[in-house]
Amino acid sequence: MHFNIQPVLENEKAVLDPLQETDFEALYAVASDPAIWQQHPNKDRWKKEIFRTFFEGALLSKGAFKIVDKATGNIIGSSRFYDYNEAENSIFIGYTFYAKSCWGKGFNPSVKTMMLDYVFQFVSKVYLHIGAGNIRSQVAIERLGAVKIAEEEIAYFGEASRLNFVYAIHKDQWFDRENMLRNIAVIKERIRKACAASGRNPDTVKLLMATKTVPAERIRLVLSAGHSLIAENKVQELKEKFDALQNTPHINHFIGHLQTNKIKDILKCQVACVQSLDRIDLAQQLHQRLLREQKTMEVLIQVNTSAEESKFGVHPEHAMELVQQVATLETLKIKGLMTIGLFSAETEKVRQCFRLLKTLQQQIIALNIPGVEMRELSMGMSGDLEAAIEEGATIVRVGTAIFGKRPTPDSYYWNEKEG
């Protein structure tokens, strides 16, 4: 092995020190709580003689750590690297446990991230064995982007074999995930600053990730980290990604031009909101389909605030009339308005589009139309979200600033009246 699997690792929450024989009593003081082991393969590890065997196996692995709470200096658990495979350039991380007092406080993702960041300097793949009944750990590792690849019987040192799930994380996926999460953090900081500048609460602005052209496996990495609101522009892409994402919790909006012959597809793909409702014939056909399926759907009315012929959306002068017409269709729940601002480097011209949508919102609110809510203004993208927030946006749609530059220009998605 060309690297050390028992270094000292440290971040803002914890220190990982190599496990020593002298650590037994302090670590057993943590491990003696039966609740810790309820979902683990061996539920008897809280017993001292059984934990002694577990501890001996940890020492023999030569990759085990005691986890120390940096704030208190107390030992709070253990984890380890083990079973390095030189031919495959892979290693396992596992046999992790924490004091119950640390559960839900961010120690596990913080420690796992620290270990993965370190070991991916040297290996291309990390595996994890997790007990078949350990739902808590399965959920936790999936949030870090791990994918279940197998089930197998594992006999731990001195213990009977038990069914484990095998998870894998690949180096390129791990660093891609970390990069996307950093990008999301940057966007959220931009949202926070824009809200502060306009006297708004950042919690009133939702980040919608525009996932056009982004492969399902990359989308899953950010969804598993807890960022759940996504949207597609093309029905075909929505369909292609649906199966791959349906087991990962998320909310899907549709933000592209919707043809009436695609209505059945967006319902099948469990779209929660159509943000691009811009004509009464679409609304009526969507309503009829929803009636047959005994469903309702949230919608936003798309308004063409830039007056560009290439863009879809109802003309601002006809927006209130369309809202009133759609309001009579009880399956469609109007929640607000959406617009695509002018594609321009001149911020003031773009801002005028957002200001117009806000004005329309206020005019519609004044009409007090039964069943119509105007709580959402979906406007602003990667390049102009600050202006949109300052003008009242409650949803900003961001794609390239999170996922990177797309292989196709924006006109492929938004300029759909051509070609």
N, C-alpha and C positions, 0 to 999 in steps of 0.2 A: 504494500500500500504506500502510495507516494504522498500521503497527507495525514495529518493528525485528526483522529476522530474523537479526541477528548481534549479539545482546547478549552480555554476559559472564554465564555461568550457573555456579552453584557449589552443591555439596552436600557431604556429609561425605566422599565418596570422590574426587570429581573436580572440576576446573575446566574449563569450556569457554570458551576465548578465541578471538576472531575470528582466522581464519587469515591470515597475512601472507606476502608474498613471501620474507621472510627466514627463514621456518620450513622452507624446502624441505629443506635438508640434514638437519636434526633429524628431520623427518617421514619422509624417505626412509630414514634409518637404521633406522626401524621397518618401513617397507614393503618393504625389500629382502629380507625373509625369504620365500622362495617358499611356505612352508607356509601363510602367511596367506591366500594367494589360491587355494588348491587348489579350494575350492568356489565361488569367485566367477565371474561370467560371463567375465571376462578373466583367465586364469591367468598372464598375462605381465606383470602390473603390478609385479612385483618388479624388472623390468628398468628401469634408470634412465631411458632415453629414453622408455619407455612411461609410467612413473610421472610424468615431467615433463608429459606431455599431460594425465594425470589431474589433476595438481596445478593446471595452468592452468585447467582447467574448474572446479575447486573455487573458485579465486579469482574467476573470472568470475560464478559463481553469486551472489556477495555474501551468501551465507548459510552459509559453511563455517566449521568450527571445528577447532582443534587441541584434543585431549583431554589434559589434564595430570593425572597422578596426584598427588593432593593430598598424599600422605604423602612422596613423593620429589621432587616438582617436575619429574619427567621427562615428556616428551611420549610418550604411549602409543598414539595413534591419531587418527582424524579422523571427523567426521560432518557433516551439513549439513541445513539447510532449503532447499527449492528449489521452483520452479514453483507459486508462489501463484496461485490462481484466485479472483479477486474475485467473479465471478458466482456461483460455487458456495460461496464462502467456505471454501476448502480449501487445503491445502498438502501437499507431500511431505517426508518425512524419509528420508534414505538415504545411500548411498555411505560406509557406516560400516566401519571396520576397526580392529582392536586388535593390539597386540603379542601374540604367542603366550603370553608369560609372564603376561598378564592374563586369559587365557581361564579360565572357570570360577571366577572370583573376584568375581563380582557387578558388574563394571564396566558391562557392556552394559545389564542391566536398570536399573541406577542412573542411567546417562546417559540412556537412552531415557525413563525416567520423568520426569527433570528437564526434558527437551525437551518432552515432551507436556504436563506441568503448565504450562509457560510458554506454549506456543503455543495451547493450548485457552482461554487468556484472550481470544483474538482470532479463532479460526476454529472452525467447527463439525465439521470432518472432516479427518482426516489420512490420507494414502495412503503406501504404501511399495512400492517396486519391489525384489523380491528374485529373484536368479537362480534359474532352474528347478532347477538342481543344487545350490543352496546349502541343503542340508537343515538344517545347524546354525542358520543365520539364520532359516529358516522356523519351526523349533521355538521359537526364542527369542522371535520376535515373536508367535507364537500364545499363548505364556505371558503376554504382556501384553494379551491379549484381542483381537488383530487377527484379522480374518476374511478369508480369500482370496475375492476377488470376480471375478477375471479372469486371463487369460493374454494377454500381448502381446509383440511384438517391440519392443525398445528399443535405439536407437542412441545410446550415450553419446558425449559430446564427443570427436571424433577417433577413435572406435572403430567397429568393425562392429556391426551390430544383432545382438542375442541374445535368446533367449526369457527373459522375466521373468514371475514371478507378481506380481499386484497385490493388496495387502492394504489393508484399510480399518479405521480406528478412529473411532467417532463420539464426539463430546464428551460426550453424556449417558451413554453406556455407560462411557466412561473414568472419569467422576467417580462413577458408581454402583459400578463395580468398586473404585475406591480407597476408597470408603466401606465397602463390604463387607469389604475386606481389613483396614481399620482395626478394624472390629468383631471380626473373627476374632482380630486381635492382642490386643484387650481381653479376649476370652474366654480366650485362651491364658494371658494374664497372671493372670486369675482362677484358672485351673486350677493355674498354678505356685504361686500364693500358698496355695491350699487344700492342695496337696500339701506345701508347706513347713510349714504349720501342723500337719499330721498325720504328718510324718516320712516322706513318700512321694517317690519319684522321679516327676517329671512325665511322663517317658516311659512310665509304666505306665498313663496315662489317655489314651484316644483321643477326639478330638472328632469326633462324627458330626453332620453338617449335615442337619437335618430340612427337606426341601425342599418340603413340602406347599404348594400354591398358587403356588410360585415358578416363573415361566416358564423354559423350558429355556435361553433365551438368557442369562438372568441366572445360572443355575446354571453354565453353561459358563464364564463369566467367572472364577468362583472355582476351578473345576476346572483351568482352564488355568494358574492361578497356583500349582498344586501341591497344593491341598487336595482330597483324592480320595475321602473317605468320605462318602457321602450315603445318605439313606433316604426312602422314600415311605410314606404311610399308606393310600393308595387305589390299587387295582390299575389303575383307569382312568387316573389321572394317570401312573402308571408306564408304561403302554402309550403314552400320548400323547407322553411325553418321550423314549422309548427311541431312536427313530430319530435325533432331533436330538443326542443325547448319545453315541451309540455309538462315534463316532470320537474322542472326547475321553477319555483314560484316567481311569477311576474305578472305585470299588467300590460296589455298590449293595446295601443291606440293605432288608428290608421290615419295617416296625414296626407295621402296622395289622392289624385283624382280617381273617383270611384265610378266605374261603369255599372249600369244596372244589371248586366249579366254576370257580374262578379259578387253580387250581394250574398248569394248562398255560400260563397267561399269565405267571406269575412265572418259570417256567423259560425261556420264550421270551425274556423280557427280561433273562435272565442275572443274576438275583438271586443274590448270593453267600451270603446268610444270611437266614433267616426268624427274626426275633427274637420272634415272637408265636405260637409253637406252644403251644397251651393245651388240647388234647384229643386223645385217642387216635385217633378216627376221622379227623381231619385228618392225623395222623401216618401212619396206615396208607395213606391214599389218596395222600399225597405220596410215600411209600415205593414204592408200586406204579408210580407214574408215573416215578420216578427209575430203577427197575429196567428199565422198558421203554426208557428213553433211555440206559441204562448210565452214569448219573451219580450223584454223591453231593452232599449239601448240608449246610452247617453250619446248626445251629439253636440258638436259645436257648428255654428254657421260660419262658413268660410266667406270672407269678404275680400274683394280685390281692391285694396286701398291704394295701390300704386297706379291704377288705371292703365296697366300694361295689357295689351291684347293677348300677349303670349301666356298670361296667367289665368288660371281658373278662379272662381269666386264670384259671388253675387255682387253687382254694382252697389256701391254704398247707398245710392238713392232708393234702391229696392230692398235693402236688407231688412228693414222693419216689416215690410209687407211679407217677405219670406218667413220671418220669425212668426208672424201671426198665422200664416197658413200652416206651418209645421206644428204649431202649438195645438192645432185641432186633431193631430194624430197622436193618440194616447200612448202608443208604444215608444214614441221618440221623446226622450227627456232632454230638453234644451238646457245646457249648462253654461253657455257662453258663446264667445266669438273667437275665430282664428283668422290670422292673416299672414301672408308671406310678404315681408317688406321689400321695398325697392332694392334690387341688387346694385348698390352704389357705394363708393368710398366716401361720399358726402354724407356725413352723419345726420346733418340737419334735414336732408331730403328723406332719409330713412325714418327719422324721428316723426316727420309729418304723417307717415303711414300709421305709425303706432298711435299717434295722438288722435287721428281720425277714428281708429277702432275704439279707443277709449270714449270718445264723444258719442259714437253710436251706442256703445254699451249704456251710457247714462241716459240717452234718449229712450232706449228700449225699457230700461228700468222704470222710467217715468210713466210708461204706458200701463204698467202693472198688469201684464198679460197673465191670465191664470195658467199655472203649471210651468211658467218660464222662469228659469234662474239665469242670472247673468254674473255668476261668481267667477267664471274663468275667462281670461284673455290669454290666448295662446299666440305669442308673438316674440320674435327675437331668436337669433341663432348664434353660432359661435362668434361671429364678427361684430354683432351689434346688440348683444344681450343687455349691456349696461343701459343703453338708451331705451330699450324695451321695458326694462324694470322701472326705470325712472318715469315712464309713461303709464305704468300700471300693469305690466305683464304678471300673470300668475303661473304661467307655464312657459319655460324657455326650451327650445328644441336644439340640442347640441349633438353634433356627430363628429366632424373632423377633428375638433379640439380634444376629443376623447380617444377616438379610434385611429386617427391619422388620416392622411390624405386619401381620398377615394380614387379608384381607377377611372371613374367617369366624372364629367363635369356636372355641376348643379343643373344645367339646362336639360340633362338627360332625365332628371326627375321632376323638375318644376315647369319646364317649357314644353309641356306635353301637347300643346295645340299644333306643334310643328311635327311633321313626319308621321 
